[in-house]
């Protein structure tokens, strides 16, 4: 098996885990969705696109649960990738970077609501 083929299989698997997590969340299968997202993070390797998407879903989840510190952990991962990238992902991940920035703004704006 060639290395490029194996890498393609990893990327496909990551996409499947992401789709699975999204469907599980839509069905209210919270625990299963978290497991699927963790699989993306554990096996993501160099697939930064899937990793960013998984971190963003985690951030959305924790914002909705009111667990801002956990959301900020996931958003800081995205922010670091954005800052370190030489715009190689901009076209592919423009929406994700925008949403991550927006979520950080919301967390900052409503920080006073933390208990």
N, C-alpha and C positions, 0 to 999 in steps of 0.2 A: 504494500500500500504506500502510495507516495505521500510525503508530508503535506502537500497542498490539499490532497483529497481528505486527509484526516482533519485538517484545519477546517475545511468546508463542512465536514460532518459536525464539528464542535459548534460552528456558527448556526447551523440548522437546528441543532439540539437546543441552543440558547433561545432561539426564536420560538421554538415549540414550548419551552418552559415559560416564556413570557406570555404567550397566547393562553396557555393553560392557566396561569396565575390570573390573568385578566378575566377569563371565563369563570374561574372559581370565585373571584371577588363579586362578579355580577350575580352569582348564585348564592352569595352569602356564606361561602365555604372559606371562612377566614383562616383557619389553621392550615388547610390544604394549600391555600394561596401563598401563605408565608413560607411554607415548605418549598413550593415551586420557585418562589423568588430567591430563597436561600440557595437552591441548586444553581441558579444562574450565577450568583455571587461566588459560590464555591468552585464552579467549573468554568467560569468565564474566561480565565486566561487573558489573552490579548484582545479579546472581542470587546473593545471599549464601548461600542455602540450598545450592545446588549446590557453591559454592566451599567451604563448610564441610565438606560431605560428602566432597569430593575431598581436602581437606587431612587429614581424619580417616583416610581410606584410606591416604594417603601415610604418616601417622604410624604406623598399625598396621604397615604394610609395613616401615618403618625400625626399629621396635621389634623385629619378628621377625628382621630381618637383623642386629640388634645395633648399629645405627648411631644411637645415641641423639641426637647433636647434630642430625642431619637430622630426626629425629622431633620434637625440641623446637622446631625452626623451624616446622614445620607446626602443632604444638599451640599455639604462642604466637600464631599467626594466629587460631586459634579462640578462645583465651582473650581476646585483644584485642577481638574482635567481641562476645563475651559481656559483657565489662566495659563496652563502649561502648554496648551495646544497652539500650533502655529496656523490656526484656522483650518486645519485639515478636516475638521468635523462640521464646520459651520453650516454647510448646506444640508448635511444629513441630519443634524441635531439642533437646528435653529429653534424649533418649537420647544424641545426639551430644555435647552439652555434658558429660553425666555420664561418657561413655566417655573423652572427652579429659582430663577431670580425673583419672580413674582411671589412664590411661596416664602422665600426668605424675607421679602418686604412685608408680607402679611404677618409673619412670625414677629418681626421687629415692631411693627405697628401695634400689635395687640399683646405685646410682652407683659403689659400690666395685668392681664387677665390670669396669668399663672398664679397658682395657689401656693 
